[in-house]
């Protein structure tokens, strides 16, 4: 019965989003109530569950989303993205301009939502196509491939960050492991695929965009641009390296249970047991590293540094900068609500004991959970169109299976993200943005954009399955 209820809930969600064009936030809330009622919960119990799910989810992710949006806005408005693109192109030369766009897309796409980074970078693609005489799509596909990879696989993007908490994965390790499929996915989906469109002659649509011009003196330097944009990645990777070297520390409740009054005391006891004389100093250093590597702190530090390096240092006043940061946070309000709706849906599945039922049924499961997560997310993407919604809907369903089978939660995050990128078509805003900004026909958009998205997704799941063999 619980599985039938989940199937009905999924059907309701698809109907509300696909047929009635309801916003995903409202659709997820209504679906949560439908699933709760069908599982015997009363209205007040469902309401409590919905509110708890929203509160728990927002408590973990709201600062990450807000600081990520702020950093992206600073990178955009300061001209740092232009600096990175132009300087890398000069350094690599015209023959390697695709790789320059890949690197730029990765650095710019990490802190920014896909649509925002696409709209910011597309004028640069137009400019390079005009100055180098290279085909527009030949330059555009590598950029879009790397933006899709960042959006689907890597924290601090909303969907991978959210499902990291759902799967109880280490966010820093998700970022570290997620970097593994980046190179093959970008190569096959961006560089290799673009060669098939080298002779396709398409021009930018007239009047669709307004290029933002910066004087050379207005642009920040390359080093400071890359450093500021990379701060979250560098800090989070430091935490992942510490966990890999010394093992992930116990959760707070487990620390208390073992008699430690904090992480510092745990590390000190760890090194003292090995006879290391400077155990206390090393423990303090590692505690600071773990603090800085927390996604919330890492992004806050990047924003704080960016306010100075890309703002105050370049002559902007604090009032202007604070207004910019406020606007950036407001721009992601609907993304925040959609993720909150996903948290409500997840909590209802848990409180109505659907998760426990699925966990029991998964005891005899012989199907690879990673592949199953990929397939479920791909089906949601095909039906709903939104990669974010596909990821958030898949994770609560797959959680008990992942736990029962002992599958790496970090790899589950990446496998789910890989599936969420698949099958982009008419119901995906990214499909239409790509079509219009590259001035393509429907057929050309399917052959380029949709094939690129599927290539990136397939390379991602293949890479995850290979990684799983060695972990």
C-alpha positions, 0 to 999 in steps of 0.5 A: 500500500505505501508504494501505491500511495507514493506512485499516486503522489508522484502522479499527482505531482506530475499532473499539477506541474505538467497539466495544470502548470502549477508552481513546483512549490505549491505542487509539492505542498499539495502532494505532501498533503495527498500522500499524508492523507492516503497514509492515514495521517490527519490534517494536523499531523500532516501540517506539523510534518510539513512545517517540520520538514520546511524548518529542518531543510531551511535550517541546513541550507538557507545560508548556503543558498543566500551566500552562494547567490551573493557571491555570484552577483559579486562575480558578475557585477564586478566584471570578474567573470569577464576577466577570467574569460578574456585572460584565460583565452589570451593565455591559452590562445584561439586554438584552445578557446573552448577549454578557456570557456570550460574553465570559466564556466566552472569557476563562474557556474559553481556559485551561481544558478544555471540560468543566471550564469548562462545569461551572464556568459552568453554575451561573451560567447557572442563576442568570441564567436564574432572576433574569432570567426568560430561557429557560435554553437562550437563555443556555446556547447562547452560552456553549457556542458560545464554549467550543467555539470556544476548545477547537477553534481556539485555543492554549493548548488541548491539541489546537490546540497539539499540531497546531501543532507537528505542522504546524510552525505558529507557535503565536502566529500560530495564536492570532492567526489563530484569533481571526478566526473567533471572532466570526462563529462565536459569533454564528451558533452562539450568539446567532443560533441561540439565538433559535430556542429563546427560547420553549423552557421547560426547567428545571435538573434537580433535584439535578444541580449544587451552586452555589458561592456567593461573598460579594461581599467574597470576589470579586476585582475585575473588572480584576485578574480579566480581566488575570490570565485574559488574560495568556497571550493578551496575551503570545502576541499580542505575539510574533505581532505581532513576527513579522508586523512583522519576519518570523518568525525562522529556526529555531535550526539556521538561525541557527547556519548563518547565523553567529548565536549567538542570536536577539538577534544575528540581530535586531541584524544585521537592524536594523543593516543598515537603519542604525538606531542603536539596533539593539542595544537594539531587538534586546534588547527583541524578544528579551525579547518573543519569550521572553515570548510563548512559550506555555510562558513566557506561561502560566507568567507567568500562573500566577505572577501569578495566585498573587499576584493571585488567591491571596496578595493575597486572604489565601490561604497558599502551602501551600493554593495549591500544593495547588490547583495540584497537584490541577489538574495531576493532573486532566489526566493522561489528556489528557496520555496521549492526546496522548502516544498521538497523538505516538506514532502520528504518529512511527510514520507518519513512521518507516514512511515513510507520510508520505513516500508521501503527500507524493509522492502529493500532488504532483498533488493538486488538492483544497483541503488546508484543506477536506480537513483539515476533512472528515477531522477531521469524519469522525473526530469523527463516528466517535470522538466526541472532538474532541481525538482527531479533531484529533490523528489528522487532523494526521499524515495531512494534514501531508505534503499541507500541506507539498507544497502549501505551505498555511499551517500556521496555517490548517491547524491551524484548519481541522482544529480546525473539522472536529473540532467537527462532528457531535457525537452519542451518542459524545461526552461533551459531547453528554450533558453538554449534554443532562442539564444543560439537561434536554433530550430527545434530539431537542432536544439534536440540534436545539440542541447538535449544530446549534450544533457544526456551525454553529461548525465550518462558520463556522470552515472558511468563514472559513479559506477566505476568509482563505486567499484573502488570504494 
